[in-house]
Amino acid sequence: MTGMIIRPRQQLNWELSSLNPTASPVTVPEPSIFSLPSYAGFLSEADLFPESDLLNVGNTRPPQNLRPFQGSELERTYLTYFAAGDLHTYWHGTKVRVEGGTTHPAQLELMRDLFGGHAKPIFGAKLTPTGQHSVRATFDLSPSFDFLLEKPRRIDRLVLREDGLFYSALSGFSDAEGHVGLRESHGRAYAQYSASNRKYHLMRDFARGLVSREHNAGLYALHAKKIQWHMEVTGTHALKLLPHIGFRHREKIRARQIAMVHNGDLWRNAGLIYSAHRRAIKVERSALEEIAARRFDARHDRRRTKNEIFRQKVESTFELFAKGLGVEDVAQRLNFSVRTAYRRKEKFHESKAGSRESSPKSTHP
């Protein structure tokens, strides 16, 4: 921040001579507004984690066939900056664990679409310190996703220089931390794009990249408990920028459609459409919070149920071994793996040995 003064609502202008202004911009096909998913089916999408996952209790989990990352450099860049904005990543054994919590069903859908083809998603209900229920999605990915572990604090020079990579980075970051909508000014509706994050250098680099591409981005400091850096592009500049951002988040795809179609319209008309879009998002969020709360409150009952199911399965296994059945027969009858049957057989012999040692020895006069 040396030599730079930032005031609320004061626009920053930068010039980056290292950028290539002649590079061809990457345009993103704009889907028809009528082709976007309807909110009518949001309840089924909101309940992404099953009501009952008790069927596999006590069985050896089959090994996951993790698919390595084989995407392009554009895809790698998108995922890198999406993770920088919205994910917790770390090594979990030999796998790269990716976690993200949200109250938006659309965000869960996006994470499922991005990572679900590479690892089985795990969904769990959480309670935040502020008392809000949310859903956390977890994916244990192949080690080839290790590029997600290092969160960028600044934008790489090559990404800043090349339009395709820059817009891909901005797309991933925008799906995580961005917002698209309409704002009212003098009775008219105007398109607005913004993104917020606490990493100053990262936000400054994004603003620099946009200004160098003549998008007239402003960067502002929002003072709360901690400073939040807010980047904004409005009006005709937003109309020019939005087609370059490859949103995959359906809420933001819908908002972009509304912003680009109704920019400049009377607010009394455009505002109604935009307000309906925001209300639909709130309905989805409320539904997901209710599901998360129900799942969170039921966790103790589920744990007791799991323990009881496990106890019953162990007893059934022991009974079959006591009758002299072999490992493969037991596994087939109880529908679990041979490996699990071998482990149960070892426990069965251990329990028999323990019972003999604990039984009182007969004494003779």
C-alpha positions, 0 to 999 in steps of 0.5 A: 500500500506504499504510496497509494491512498485509497478513500471510500468510493474513490476510483483508482486508475492504473496503467500496466505496460506489461499487458498485451492490449492487442490480445484477442478477448475470450468471449463467453456464449450467453445462454438464453434466459429461457434455457436457465434452470427454473427455481420450481425444482429447488427443493430437490436440488437443495437436499443434495445429501441423502436423508439416510446414508445408513446402508453402508454402516459396518461395511468396508468402503470400496476404494474410490476411483479418483479421476486425476485432473486432466483439464486445460490451463484455462480450467486450472486457472479457473479452479485456482482462483475459485478456490482462492475465494471460497474453499478450504484446501489441505492434504488429507492423507494422500488426497487433496481435500477440498471443503466449502460451506454455504447456504446457497443450493446453487453453490453446492450444485456448482461444487458438485459440478466442478469436483463431483466427477473426480471424487464422491461428494460428502455433504454435512450439516454445520452450525456456524458460530453465529447460529446459522445452519449451513451445508458443507461439501467435502471432496477428497481429490486426486493428488493431481489437484495439489495446485489448489493447495497454494492459495494465490495472494496475487495474480500470476504475471502470465495470468495478468498478461494473457486475456484468456487466463485473466478472464478465466481467473476472474470467472473462478473468483467471481463465482466464489466472491462476485456479485451481479445485479442492477442498481438504481440511479435517478429512476433508471436501472444500471448493470453492476458487477462487484467482487469483495475479498480481504486480500488487498494485493489480489483485489488490486491485481484484479482491478489493475487487470480490468483497468488495463482492459479499459473496464474502468474498475474501482477499488474501495476499502469497506471498513467493518471488523476487518477491512474488506476490499470491494471492486466494482464496475457499473453501467456501460462498463459492466455491460462490456465486461460481463460477457467476458466472465464465464459464470458457472454459478446459476444465480449469477448467470441469471443475474447477468441476463437480467442486468444486460437486458434491463440496463437503462430501463426504468427502475419501476419495471426492471426493479420488479424483475430483479427483486423477484430474482433476489426473493427466489434466492432467499427462498432457496436459502431458507429451504436449505437452512431448514434442511441443514437445521433438521439434519444437524438436530438429528445427528445424535439420533443418527449416530445412535441408529448407526451404532445399533445397526453396526451392533446387529451386523456384527452379531449376525456375522458372529452367528454365521461363523459359529455355525461353521460358515466360511468367510466367502459365504458369510460375505455373500449372505450379509452382502459385504466384502470378503475383506470385511468378513475376514476382519469380522472373523478375527473379531469373532475368534478374539471374542471367543478367546476372551470369553474362555479366559473370563469364564471360571475354571472348574475345580476338583476336590 
